[in-house]
Amino acid sequence: MAGLVNGRARAELSFHERVKLCAAEHPQYAFVSGFSLGELNNSLDLKGWSICSVYDFANLRASATCIT
């Protein structure tokens, strides 16, 4: 959802637009920070999803979570 993976057109969209597009693609897996996870939960029903891993990144000063 950071917009870096899917090319310039996606990167030019707002964060909330990218979240909505991500949710519309019905992902089966997500690797997100806590903030992004909360935003994704607003656009996609995450009931039944579970955390598969949590990663601490020093350069992010936060953890990232893998959910599926």
C-alpha positions as CSV (number, residue, x, y, z in Angstrom):
1,M,0.0,0.0,0.0
2,A,3.0,2.2,0.1
3,G,2.7,2.7,-3.6
4,L,6.3,1.7,-4.4
5,V,5.6,-1.8,-5.8
6,N,2.8,-1.2,-8.2
7,G,4.3,1.6,-10.3
8,R,4.0,5.4,-10.6
9,A,0.3,5.5,-11.3
10,R,-0.4,3.8,-8.0
11,A,2.2,5.8,-6.1
12,E,0.5,9.0,-7.2
13,L,-2.7,8.0,-5.5
14,S,-3.5,9.0,-1.9
15,F,-2.8,6.4,0.9
16,H,-6.6,6.0,1.4
17,E,-7.1,5.4,-2.4
18,R,-4.4,2.8,-2.4
19,V,-6.0,1.1,0.6
20,K,-9.3,0.9,-1.1
21,L,-7.7,-0.5,-4.3
22,C,-5.9,-3.1,-2.3
23,A,-9.1,-4.2,-0.5
24,A,-10.9,-4.3,-3.9
25,E,-8.4,-6.9,-5.0
26,H,-9.5,-9.3,-2.2
27,P,-6.0,-10.1,-0.9
28,Q,-5.3,-13.3,0.8
29,Y,-2.1,-12.1,2.5
30,A,-0.9,-8.7,3.8
31,F,2.4,-7.4,5.2
32,V,1.6,-4.2,6.9
33,S,2.5,-1.8,9.7
34,G,0.0,-1.3,12.6
35,F,-1.3,1.9,11.1
36,S,-1.8,0.3,7.6
37,L,-3.5,-2.7,9.3
38,G,-6.0,-0.4,10.9
39,E,-6.7,1.4,7.7
40,L,-7.0,-1.9,5.8
41,N,-9.5,-3.2,8.4
42,N,-11.7,-0.2,7.6
43,S,-12.0,-1.3,4.0
44,L,-11.7,-5.1,4.2
45,D,-13.3,-7.5,6.7
46,L,-10.4,-9.1,8.4
47,K,-12.4,-11.4,10.6
48,G,-10.9,-14.8,10.3
49,W,-7.5,-13.5,9.4
50,S,-4.6,-14.4,11.7
51,I,-1.1,-13.1,12.3
52,C,1.5,-15.4,10.8
53,S,4.5,-13.3,11.8
54,V,5.7,-10.0,13.3
55,Y,8.9,-8.4,12.2
56,D,10.8,-5.6,14.0
57,F,12.6,-3.2,11.6
58,A,15.0,-0.8,13.2
59,N,14.7,1.7,10.3
60,L,10.9,1.8,10.7
61,R,10.9,2.3,14.5
62,A,7.9,0.0,14.5
63,S,7.0,-3.5,13.7
64,A,5.4,-4.9,10.6
65,T,2.8,-7.7,10.7
66,C,2.1,-10.5,8.2
67,I,-1.5,-11.5,8.3
68,T,-3.3,-14.2,6.3
